[in-house]
Amino acid sequence: MKIIIIEDESLVAEDLASSLKSSNAEIEITALLGSVKEAIAYFKNNPQPDLIFSDIQLGDGLSFEIIQTVPLNVPVIFCTAFNEYALDAFKANGIEYILKPFSAAELKIALSKFHNMQQIMSGQIAAQYQKAMETISNLQQPVSSTIMVKYRDRLLPFTLEKIALFYVEAETTVMLAHNGKSYSLTESLEDLEKRTNSFFFRMNRQLLVNRNAIADVTDYFPRKLKINLSFPFHKDIFVSREKRSKVLAWLEN
């Protein structure tokens, strides 16, 4: 069985390839593709595999965009960090997925389901991609461009551009505005991440940062990034090597 992996983190792609080959000696990894652009170029000039393992959010866009350019009739198993609730539409349309970080057992289960569903999925890939694209696009839209903050006996409206970042400290969610004032919130970072738009990025478990709050980034050993804000902040902000390429692509776009 020939498999192609679409993943922008080379270490994750290599680990997945190794795990797949260990789970089944008949598996052949025919290509490791790291971007939407690279995948489109590859599929235009090479035969399609039996199965694709793909991340959803790549450095230059969503993997669903590949099908909009190159007609594919190949089942896809998504390896993604998206919350499970966001993938109900994929299950309803026959697309399998595993959540990062994945285990060897999860890979075997996903492959088994692929074999069982192969006949059902044949010829339906384009429709499945379109449904998945619509689902993720809807999730990426902000519920509101304003965050209401309770301060004493008042409710203060803050538009997103006035908010520098959200962070968690002592199990409390805090909003820091560009005017230097901070406010405690009852919402979790997960809830706020859903409500903010593409100008905010979840740097790590404790921080959700606005693009216009960032002065620059610096390399930090090994293969991590340090986020330098345009104002003093009491915490150093580091980005893991797994998120490095996504953060850089987010800043560029």
Disulfide bonds with the S-S distance in Angstrom:
none
